[in-house]
Amino acid sequence: QVQLVESGGGLVQPGGSLRLSCAVSGINWRSYSMGWFRQAPGKQRELVATITNLEITNYAASVKGRFTASRDTAKNTLSLQMNSLKPDDTAAYYCNAENIYTQSMYWGQGTQVTVSS
């Protein structure tokens, strides 16, 4: 059974940093593409970053150069380092896993990030 559990959200001032983590269980990393998504109130969920099964990363234009996604397969963890945070980054952030062969998708419960002075 695939389980994704996010942590690390909170309140931070503009310009600050946060590191989100996602504890991952029940997957074979070679068969999954992993991602971070976010959803602000009244807006659609949007892609933030992805890491393919071959560890190729891709970022939304709005976060490129500020956010870094990584994975540690030994610790079964997906991370998102967020620097130079802006109020527009305020959202619930979700960890995502997609099986590259079946396209089955799994989501965590989300963690809230609020950027405000």
C-alpha positions as CSV (number, residue, x, y, z in Angstrom):
1,Q,0.0,0.0,0.0
2,V,1.4,3.4,-1.0
3,Q,1.5,6.0,1.7
4,L,2.8,9.5,1.5
5,V,3.0,11.7,4.6
6,E,4.1,15.4,4.3
7,S,5.7,17.5,7.0
8,G,7.6,20.7,7.5
9,G,5.0,23.3,6.6
10,G,4.5,26.4,8.7
11,L,4.5,30.2,8.8
12,V,7.5,32.0,7.4
13,Q,8.4,35.6,6.5
14,P,8.9,36.7,2.9
15,G,12.4,35.9,1.9
16,G,12.7,33.0,4.3
17,S,13.2,29.3,3.8
18,L,11.4,26.1,4.5
19,R,12.1,22.5,3.9
20,L,9.2,20.1,3.2
21,S,9.6,16.4,3.6
22,C,7.4,13.5,2.4
23,A,7.8,10.1,4.0
24,V,7.2,7.5,1.3
25,S,6.3,3.8,1.8
26,G,5.0,1.1,-0.5
27,I,6.7,2.0,-3.7
28,N,9.6,0.8,-5.9
29,W,11.5,4.1,-6.7
30,R,12.5,2.7,-10.1
31,S,8.8,2.6,-11.1
32,Y,7.6,5.9,-9.8
33,S,7.8,9.5,-10.8
34,M,7.5,11.8,-7.7
35,G,6.3,15.3,-7.5
36,W,5.3,18.3,-5.4
37,F,2.0,20.1,-6.1
38,R,0.4,23.0,-4.3
39,Q,-3.1,24.5,-4.1
40,A,-3.9,28.0,-2.9
41,P,-7.5,28.9,-1.7
42,G,-9.8,29.3,-4.7
43,K,-7.2,28.1,-7.1
44,Q,-6.5,24.8,-8.9
45,R,-3.8,22.5,-7.8
46,E,-0.6,23.2,-9.7
47,L,2.6,21.4,-10.3
48,V,5.6,22.7,-8.4
49,A,8.3,20.2,-9.1
50,T,8.9,16.6,-10.3
51,I,11.6,14.0,-10.0
52,T,11.4,11.2,-12.5
53,N,12.4,7.6,-11.7
54,L,15.7,8.5,-13.4
55,E,16.1,11.4,-11.0
56,I,15.5,14.1,-13.7
57,T,14.0,17.2,-12.1
58,N,11.6,19.7,-13.5
59,Y,10.2,22.9,-12.0
60,A,7.4,25.3,-12.6
61,A,8.6,28.6,-13.9
62,S,7.4,30.4,-10.8
63,V,9.7,28.5,-8.5
64,K,12.7,27.7,-10.7
65,G,15.9,28.9,-9.1
66,R,14.3,29.1,-5.7
67,F,13.0,25.6,-5.0
68,T,15.0,22.3,-5.1
69,A,13.4,18.9,-5.1
70,S,15.3,15.8,-4.1
71,R,14.8,12.3,-3.0
72,D,16.7,9.9,-0.7
73,T,15.8,6.4,-1.5
74,A,17.7,5.0,1.4
75,K,15.6,7.0,3.8
76,N,12.4,6.7,1.7
77,T,12.0,10.5,1.7
78,L,11.1,13.1,-0.9
79,S,12.1,16.7,0.0
80,L,11.4,20.2,-1.3
81,Q,13.8,23.0,-0.2
82,M,12.1,26.3,-0.6
83,N,14.2,29.5,-0.5
84,S,13.4,33.2,-1.1
85,L,9.8,32.5,-0.3
86,K,7.1,34.9,-1.5
87,P,3.5,35.5,-0.3
88,D,2.4,34.0,-3.6
89,D,3.9,30.7,-2.5
90,T,1.3,30.4,0.2
91,A,-0.6,27.2,-0.4
92,A,-1.2,23.7,0.8
93,Y,1.7,21.5,-0.6
94,Y,1.1,17.9,-1.6
95,C,3.5,15.1,-2.3
96,N,2.6,12.9,-5.3
97,A,3.7,9.5,-6.6
98,E,2.8,8.2,-10.1
99,N,3.5,4.7,-11.3
100,I,5.1,5.2,-14.7
101,Y,3.7,1.9,-16.0
102,T,0.1,2.0,-14.7
103,Q,-0.3,5.8,-14.2
104,S,-1.8,5.1,-10.8
105,M,-1.4,8.2,-8.7
106,Y,-1.2,8.7,-5.0
107,W,-1.3,11.8,-2.8
108,G,-0.4,12.8,0.7
109,Q,-2.7,14.7,3.0
110,G,-0.8,18.0,2.4
111,T,1.1,20.5,4.6
112,Q,0.3,24.2,4.8
113,V,2.9,26.8,3.9
114,T,2.0,30.4,4.7
115,V,4.4,33.2,3.7
116,S,3.5,36.4,5.5
117,S,5.0,39.2,7.5
